Amino acid sequence: MNFKEGLQKLSIQIMERKNHINNEEMTKQALLIPFLQVLDFDVFNPLEVKSEYVDHIDHDTLNNKKYNLRLASNSNNNKHRGKINTNNTSGYRNVCWVSSKEQWCVQLQINGKCVRFGYFDDVHEAGKLAEEMRKKYYKEYAGVS
């Protein structure tokens, strides 16, 4: 069965099952696992499927080709964001203004803790360090600036 046929079959199954799915576990069993199987993942291999999150490498959520998808932990999926927060004033991810110091601060979440890397008068210097630190600590999940 090719990808298109698998997706069509899954679509029919979803329509048949949708009224009976009423919690997270049922959603996973009836929708997510079959979808990952259509994408040719071995869902019973813990080395291949070890997360409940699918990350789009190019940040295009409409590009669901296998080469663009990877499984990620919730933490890594959040790190690999494609946009800055809507309330961001610096124009850079992980750079915020600290009024008490009247400087820009570079900070990242690492292992669940907020780590500050320094304070800067120049927002562009702070942005450059933030990008370097994301690459160092977040690696392939560094996301875009």
N, CA and C atoms as a LAMMPS dump frame, in Angstrom:
ITEM: TIMESTEP
0
ITEM: NUMBER OF ATOMS
435
ITEM: BOX BOUNDS ff ff ff
-5.0000000000000000e+02 5.0000000000000000e+02
-5.0000000000000000e+02 5.0000000000000000e+02
-5.0000000000000000e+02 5.0000000000000000e+02
ITEM: ATOMS id mol type element x y z
1 1 1 N 0.846 -1.174 0
2 1 2 C 0 0 0
3 1 3 C 0.895 1.242 0
4 2 1 N 0.638 2.186 -0.906
5 2 2 C 1.46 3.393 -0.954
6 2 3 C 0.944 4.426 0.042
7 3 1 N 1.656 5.518 0.164
8 3 2 C 1.336 6.556 1.142
9 3 3 C -0.075 7.105 0.946
10 4 1 N -0.42 7.426 -0.284
11 4 2 C -1.738 8.014 -0.571
12 4 3 C -2.86 7.044 -0.183
13 5 1 N -2.706 5.772 -0.54
14 5 2 C -3.721 4.774 -0.184
15 5 3 C -3.822 4.611 1.336
16 6 1 N -2.676 4.614 1.999
17 6 2 C -2.661 4.498 3.456
18 6 3 C -3.359 5.67 4.12
19 7 1 N -3.122 6.87 3.599
20 7 2 C -3.764 8.057 4.138
21 7 3 C -5.272 8.035 3.893
22 8 1 N -5.688 7.568 2.724
23 8 2 C -7.121 7.464 2.428
24 8 3 C -7.795 6.449 3.353
25 9 1 N -7.15 5.33 3.568
26 9 2 C -7.694 4.3 4.462
27 9 3 C -7.805 4.853 5.884
28 10 1 N -6.772 5.566 6.326
29 10 2 C -6.788 6.149 7.667
30 10 3 C -7.898 7.198 7.784
31 11 1 N -8.108 7.96 6.749
32 11 2 C -9.172 8.973 6.751
33 11 3 C -10.545 8.329 6.965
34 12 1 N -10.787 7.218 6.319
35 12 2 C -12.056 6.491 6.488
36 12 3 C -12.179 5.979 7.92
37 13 1 N -11.074 5.437 8.453
38 13 2 C -11.087 4.928 9.829
39 13 3 C -11.367 6.054 10.827
40 14 1 N -10.799 7.213 10.587
41 14 2 C -11.012 8.347 11.485
42 14 3 C -12.488 8.741 11.499
43 15 1 N -13.086 8.803 10.326
44 15 2 C -14.51 9.159 10.244
45 15 3 C -15.366 8.136 11.001
46 16 1 N -15.003 6.867 10.925
47 16 2 C -15.758 5.819 11.62
48 16 3 C -15.559 5.875 13.137
49 17 1 N -14.378 6.315 13.588
50 17 2 C -14.028 6.252 15.005
51 17 3 C -14.229 7.562 15.766
52 18 1 N -14.362 8.674 15.071
53 18 2 C -14.284 9.982 15.725
54 18 3 C -15.291 10.188 16.857
55 19 1 N -16.467 9.614 16.761
56 19 2 C -17.478 9.795 17.81
57 19 3 C -17.204 8.955 19.057
58 20 1 N -16.24 8.05 18.961
59 20 2 C -15.932 7.158 20.086
60 20 3 C -14.629 7.547 20.781
61 21 1 N -13.969 8.56 20.284
62 21 2 C -12.682 8.981 20.857
63 21 3 C -12.951 10.139 21.809
64 22 1 N -12.715 9.889 23.115
65 22 2 C -13.055 10.924 24.084
66 22 3 C -11.983 11.179 25.141
67 23 1 N -10.79 10.653 24.932
68 23 2 C -9.7 10.988 25.852
69 23 3 C -8.358 10.873 25.116
70 24 1 N -7.307 11.288 25.782
71 24 2 C -5.98 11.336 25.153
72 24 3 C -5.48 9.959 24.723
73 25 1 N -5.675 8.968 25.563
74 25 2 C -5.193 7.624 25.234
75 25 3 C -5.911 7.057 24.018
76 26 1 N -7.214 7.272 23.943
77 26 2 C -7.965 6.8 22.778
78 26 3 C -7.518 7.533 21.517
79 27 1 N -7.221 8.806 21.651
80 27 2 C -6.727 9.585 20.51
81 27 3 C -5.418 8.996 20.01
82 28 1 N -4.54 8.692 20.948
83 28 2 C -3.244 8.114 20.575
84 28 3 C -3.427 6.769 19.881
85 29 1 N -4.247 5.908 20.464
86 29 2 C -4.44 4.567 19.923
87 29 3 C -5.159 4.575 18.573
88 30 1 N -6.176 5.42 18.43
89 30 2 C -7.011 5.383 17.23
90 30 3 C -6.523 6.292 16.114
91 31 1 N -5.779 7.332 16.45
92 31 2 C -5.38 8.301 15.429
93 31 3 C -3.87 8.433 15.244
94 32 1 N -3.165 8.674 16.335
95 32 2 C -1.735 8.97 16.203
96 32 3 C -0.904 7.768 15.785
97 33 1 N -1.092 6.648 16.435
98 33 2 C -0.305 5.463 16.093
99 33 3 C -0.561 5.035 14.646
100 34 1 N -1.834 4.951 14.209
101 34 2 C -2.048 4.613 12.791
102 34 3 C -1.43 5.633 11.827
103 35 1 N -1.459 6.912 12.195
104 35 2 C -0.863 7.938 11.33
105 35 3 C 0.653 7.733 11.219
106 36 1 N 1.304 7.462 12.336
107 36 2 C 2.748 7.206 12.296
108 36 3 C 3.06 5.963 11.474
109 37 1 N 2.188 4.974 11.518
110 37 2 C 2.388 3.774 10.705
111 37 3 C 2.252 4.1 9.22
112 38 1 N 1.3 4.964 8.861
113 38 2 C 1.169 5.393 7.459
114 38 3 C 2.449 6.091 7.009
115 39 1 N 3.081 6.833 7.936
116 39 2 C 4.343 7.516 7.619
117 39 3 C 5.535 6.565 7.626
118 40 1 N 5.273 5.272 7.853
119 40 2 C 6.275 4.209 7.796
120 40 3 C 7.189 4.16 9.018
121 41 1 N 6.692 4.632 10.16
122 41 2 C 7.441 4.478 11.406
123 41 3 C 7.068 3.142 12.024
124 42 1 N 8.037 2.492 12.655
125 42 2 C 7.771 1.27 13.404
126 42 3 C 7.382 1.703 14.817
127 43 1 N 6.087 1.825 15.064
128 43 2 C 5.607 2.387 16.321
129 43 3 C 5.897 1.502 17.531
130 44 1 N 6.272 0.254 17.303
131 44 2 C 6.565 -0.651 18.409
132 44 3 C 8.066 -0.756 18.686
133 45 1 N 8.852 0.013 17.967
134 45 2 C 10.296 0.042 18.183
135 45 3 C 10.622 1.278 19.02
136 46 1 N 10.999 1.108 20.303
137 46 2 C 11.265 2.271 21.158
138 46 3 C 12.468 3.101 20.71
139 47 1 N 13.287 2.55 19.839
140 47 2 C 14.395 3.34 19.304
141 47 3 C 13.92 4.266 18.188
142 48 1 N 12.786 3.932 17.587
143 48 2 C 12.263 4.738 16.487
144 48 3 C 11.141 5.669 16.941
145 49 1 N 10.294 5.197 17.82
146 49 2 C 9.184 6.004 18.323
147 49 3 C 9.307 6.061 19.835
148 50 1 N 9.768 7.187 20.327
149 50 2 C 9.948 7.321 21.774
150 50 3 C 9.374 8.633 22.293
151 51 1 N 8.486 9.224 21.522
152 51 2 C 7.937 10.506 21.913
153 51 3 C 6.527 10.661 21.376
154 52 1 N 5.788 11.565 21.955
155 52 2 C 4.445 11.833 21.481
156 52 3 C 4.406 13.09 20.614
157 53 1 N 5.527 13.685 20.305
158 53 2 C 5.562 14.924 19.55
159 53 3 C 6.238 14.71 18.194
160 54 1 N 5.645 15.257 17.164
161 54 2 C 6.23 15.224 15.833
162 54 3 C 6.686 16.645 15.507
163 55 1 N 7.966 16.802 15.23
164 55 2 C 8.563 18.1 14.948
165 55 3 C 8.738 18.258 13.446
166 56 1 N 8.359 19.414 12.931
167 56 2 C 8.566 19.733 11.512
168 56 3 C 9.915 20.446 11.386
169 57 1 N 10.875 19.806 10.779
170 57 2 C 12.238 20.319 10.714
171 57 3 C 12.298 21.688 10.059
172 58 1 N 11.528 21.885 8.974
173 58 2 C 11.568 23.177 8.27
174 58 3 C 10.519 24.169 8.783
175 59 1 N 9.851 23.84 9.886
176 59 2 C 8.834 24.689 10.521
177 59 3 C 7.563 24.832 9.693
178 60 1 N 7.45 24.153 8.571
179 60 2 C 6.258 24.221 7.725
180 60 3 C 5.334 23.074 8.128
181 61 1 N 4.28 23.394 8.883
182 61 2 C 3.396 22.351 9.391
183 61 3 C 2.563 21.696 8.297
184 62 1 N 2.575 22.266 7.103
185 62 2 C 1.874 21.635 5.981
186 62 3 C 2.775 20.66 5.221
187 63 1 N 4.077 20.704 5.485
188 63 2 C 5.027 19.8 4.842
189 63 3 C 5.181 18.557 5.723
190 64 1 N 4.368 17.557 5.453
191 64 2 C 4.372 16.342 6.259
192 64 3 C 5.076 15.179 5.579
193 65 1 N 6.063 15.497 4.749
194 65 2 C 6.859 14.447 4.131
195 65 3 C 7.795 13.862 5.187
196 66 1 N 8.056 12.566 5.072
197 66 2 C 8.821 11.873 6.108
198 66 3 C 10.18 12.539 6.382
199 67 1 N 10.851 13.032 5.33
200 67 2 C 12.159 13.655 5.531
201 67 3 C 12.067 14.928 6.374
202 68 1 N 10.879 15.531 6.477
203 68 2 C 10.714 16.77 7.225
204 68 3 C 10.195 16.541 8.642
205 69 1 N 9.906 15.308 8.989
206 69 2 C 9.35 15.003 10.3
207 69 3 C 10.35 14.241 11.146
208 70 1 N 10.332 14.554 12.429
209 70 2 C 11.139 13.781 13.368
210 70 3 C 10.409 13.781 14.7
211 71 1 N 10.608 12.741 15.447
212 71 2 C 10.018 12.648 16.766
213 71 3 C 10.864 13.457 17.735
214 72 1 N 10.183 14.162 18.625
215 72 2 C 10.897 15.017 19.566
216 72 3 C 10.184 15.009 20.906
217 73 1 N 10.952 15.2 21.957
218 73 2 C 10.337 15.374 23.269
219 73 3 C 9.612 16.716 23.278
220 74 1 N 8.74 16.907 24.231
221 74 2 C 8.045 18.183 24.351
222 74 3 C 9.051 19.32 24.497
223 75 1 N 10.068 19.098 25.304
224 75 2 C 11.097 20.113 25.53
225 75 3 C 11.812 20.492 24.233
226 76 1 N 12.242 19.489 23.467
227 76 2 C 12.944 19.782 22.21
228 76 3 C 12.011 20.41 21.178
229 77 1 N 10.771 19.98 21.143
230 77 2 C 9.814 20.559 20.211
231 77 3 C 9.612 22.045 20.514
232 78 1 N 9.555 22.391 21.802
233 78 2 C 9.416 23.793 22.185
234 78 3 C 10.66 24.61 21.856
235 79 1 N 11.816 24.011 21.987
236 79 2 C 13.06 24.714 21.653
237 79 3 C 13.132 25.042 20.171
238 80 1 N 12.579 24.162 19.358
239 80 2 C 12.693 24.293 17.904
240 80 3 C 11.563 25.144 17.318
241 81 1 N 11.249 26.217 17.992
242 81 2 C 10.183 27.104 17.514
243 81 3 C 10.657 27.894 16.312
244 82 1 N 9.722 28.241 15.474
245 82 2 C 10.051 28.983 14.259
246 82 3 C 9.873 30.479 14.387
247 83 1 N 9.301 30.922 15.493
248 83 2 C 9.005 32.349 15.637
249 83 3 C 9.359 32.819 17.035
250 84 1 N 9.569 34.132 17.153
251 84 2 C 9.761 34.714 18.469
252 84 3 C 8.396 34.929 19.112
253 85 1 N 8.366 35.103 20.416
254 85 2 C 7.105 35.349 21.114
255 85 3 C 6.481 36.655 20.63
256 86 1 N 5.171 36.725 20.678
257 86 2 C 4.472 37.928 20.205
258 86 3 C 4.756 39.143 21.083
259 87 1 N 5.119 38.918 22.344
260 87 2 C 5.425 40.041 23.233
261 87 3 C 6.915 40.392 23.266
262 88 1 N 7.696 39.839 22.367
263 88 2 C 9.138 40.077 22.312
264 88 3 C 9.417 41.513 21.881
265 89 1 N 10.298 42.199 22.608
266 89 2 C 10.638 43.585 22.274
267 89 3 C 12.038 43.729 21.682
268 90 1 N 12.838 42.674 21.755
269 90 2 C 14.217 42.767 21.274
270 90 3 C 14.354 42.427 19.794
271 91 1 N 13.442 41.605 19.298
272 91 2 C 13.575 41.108 17.933
273 91 3 C 14.392 39.83 17.85
274 92 1 N 14.881 39.352 18.984
275 92 2 C 15.687 38.124 19.046
276 92 3 C 15.075 37.169 20.057
277 93 1 N 15.098 35.88 19.743
278 93 2 C 14.682 34.876 20.721
279 93 3 C 15.69 34.828 21.852
280 94 1 N 15.19 34.615 23.064
281 94 2 C 16.013 34.468 24.262
282 94 3 C 16.729 35.747 24.675
283 95 1 N 16.249 36.896 24.217
284 95 2 C 16.804 38.188 24.631
285 95 3 C 15.66 39.038 25.165
286 96 1 N 15.821 39.513 26.402
287 96 2 C 14.783 40.351 27.003
288 96 3 C 15.408 41.569 27.668
289 97 1 N 14.599 42.579 27.876
290 97 2 C 15.041 43.817 28.518
291 97 3 C 14.847 43.677 30.023
292 98 1 N 15.888 44.013 30.792
293 98 2 C 15.808 43.99 32.251
294 98 3 C 15.831 45.437 32.724
295 99 1 N 14.679 45.915 33.131
296 99 2 C 14.531 47.337 33.499
297 99 3 C 15.442 47.737 34.646
298 100 1 N 15.584 46.878 35.643
299 100 2 C 16.401 47.223 36.815
300 100 3 C 17.866 47.437 36.452
301 101 1 N 18.341 46.785 35.399
302 101 2 C 19.731 46.936 34.953
303 101 3 C 19.849 47.854 33.744
304 102 1 N 18.687 48.116 33.112
305 102 2 C 18.643 48.885 31.869
306 102 3 C 19.597 48.29 30.828
307 103 1 N 19.498 46.959 30.683
308 103 2 C 20.311 46.221 29.726
309 103 3 C 19.497 45.057 29.161
310 104 1 N 19.999 44.543 28.046
311 104 2 C 19.41 43.347 27.429
312 104 3 C 20.037 42.12 28.065
313 105 1 N 19.228 41.119 28.34
314 105 2 C 19.695 39.886 28.982
315 105 3 C 19.49 38.708 28.042
316 106 1 N 20.479 37.822 27.991
317 106 2 C 20.374 36.577 27.229
318 106 3 C 20.095 35.463 28.226
319 107 1 N 18.977 34.745 28.01
320 107 2 C 18.63 33.649 28.911
321 107 3 C 17.983 32.51 28.144
322 108 1 N 18.311 31.288 28.555
323 108 2 C 17.751 30.079 27.953
324 108 3 C 17.264 29.153 29.052
325 109 1 N 16.293 28.319 28.699
326 109 2 C 15.865 27.239 29.587
327 109 3 C 16.757 26.03 29.301
328 110 1 N 17.489 25.58 30.305
329 110 2 C 18.361 24.417 30.153
330 110 3 C 18.048 23.459 31.294
331 111 1 N 17.635 22.249 30.934
332 111 2 C 17.252 21.237 31.922
333 111 3 C 16.226 21.779 32.915
334 112 1 N 15.272 22.543 32.406
335 112 2 C 14.185 23.049 33.233
336 112 3 C 14.519 24.27 34.074
337 113 1 N 15.712 24.819 33.915
338 113 2 C 16.111 25.988 34.704
339 113 3 C 16.464 27.149 33.782
340 114 1 N 16.123 28.34 34.237
341 114 2 C 16.456 29.543 33.484
342 114 3 C 17.925 29.891 33.752
343 115 1 N 18.727 29.92 32.688
344 115 2 C 20.15 30.232 32.815
345 115 3 C 20.419 31.539 32.073
346 116 1 N 20.994 32.496 32.765
347 116 2 C 21.333 33.782 32.147
348 116 3 C 22.801 33.765 31.73
349 117 1 N 23.046 34.278 30.532
350 117 2 C 24.397 34.249 29.972
351 117 3 C 25.072 35.608 29.934
352 118 1 N 24.369 36.644 30.282
353 118 2 C 25.002 37.948 30.327
354 118 3 C 24.038 39.075 30.01
355 119 1 N 24.524 40.291 30.263
356 119 2 C 23.759 41.511 30.034
357 119 3 C 24.513 42.37 29.033
358 120 1 N 23.762 43.043 28.188
359 120 2 C 24.37 43.813 27.099
360 120 3 C 23.663 45.15 26.919
361 121 1 N 24.452 46.15 26.533
362 121 2 C 23.879 47.438 26.15
363 121 3 C 23.358 47.366 24.718
364 122 1 N 24.028 46.572 23.895
365 122 2 C 23.677 46.458 22.469
366 122 3 C 22.828 45.203 22.236
367 123 1 N 21.603 45.404 21.773
368 123 2 C 20.68 44.291 21.556
369 123 3 C 21.211 43.307 20.508
370 124 1 N 21.974 43.807 19.529
371 124 2 C 22.497 42.932 18.47
372 124 3 C 23.578 41.991 19.015
373 125 1 N 24.396 42.489 19.933
374 125 2 C 25.391 41.617 20.577
375 125 3 C 24.687 40.531 21.391
376 126 1 N 23.638 40.925 22.099
377 126 2 C 22.872 39.962 22.885
378 126 3 C 22.242 38.912 21.965
379 127 1 N 21.689 39.361 20.842
380 127 2 C 21.07 38.437 19.89
381 127 3 C 22.071 37.45 19.328
382 128 1 N 23.27 37.924 19.067
383 128 2 C 24.32 37.035 18.531
384 128 3 C 24.686 35.964 19.562
385 129 1 N 24.853 36.381 20.828
386 129 2 C 25.182 35.405 21.868
387 129 3 C 24.026 34.427 22.071
388 130 1 N 22.794 34.917 22.027
389 130 2 C 21.629 34.033 22.205
390 130 3 C 21.624 32.944 21.134
391 131 1 N 21.903 33.325 19.898
392 131 2 C 21.935 32.338 18.816
393 131 3 C 23.05 31.32 19.033
394 132 1 N 24.224 31.785 19.449
395 132 2 C 25.346 30.882 19.716
396 132 3 C 25.01 29.904 20.848
397 133 1 N 24.373 30.413 21.898
398 133 2 C 24.03 29.556 23.034
399 133 3 C 22.94 28.548 22.664
400 134 1 N 21.961 28.963 21.843
401 134 2 C 20.955 28.005 21.391
402 134 3 C 21.608 26.89 20.595
403 135 1 N 22.526 27.239 19.702
404 135 2 C 23.209 26.207 18.909
405 135 3 C 24.027 25.285 19.807
406 136 1 N 24.667 25.863 20.817
407 136 2 C 25.508 25.063 21.714
408 136 3 C 24.663 24.124 22.577
409 137 1 N 23.585 24.632 23.169
410 137 2 C 22.816 23.846 24.115
411 137 3 C 21.622 23.112 23.508
412 138 1 N 21 23.695 22.473
413 138 2 C 19.824 23.076 21.866
414 138 3 C 20.174 22.254 20.643
415 139 1 N 21.387 22.427 20.123
416 139 2 C 21.895 21.692 18.964
417 139 3 C 20.93 21.734 17.78
418 140 1 N 20.497 20.583 17.263
419 140 2 C 19.638 20.581 16.058
420 140 3 C 18.253 21.144 16.32
421 141 1 N 17.918 21.408 17.592
422 141 2 C 16.627 21.993 17.934
423 141 3 C 16.728 23.501 18.193
424 142 1 N 17.835 24.113 17.805
425 142 2 C 18.057 25.536 18.095
426 142 3 C 16.995 26.448 17.486
427 143 1 N 16.337 26.004 16.453
428 143 2 C 15.304 26.837 15.834
429 143 3 C 15.893 27.999 15.069
430 144 1 N 15.045 28.973 14.787
431 144 2 C 15.48 30.146 14.038
432 144 3 C 15.572 31.337 14.978
433 145 1 N 16.334 32.337 14.569
434 145 2 C 16.555 33.505 15.421
435 145 3 C 15.382 34.423 15.481
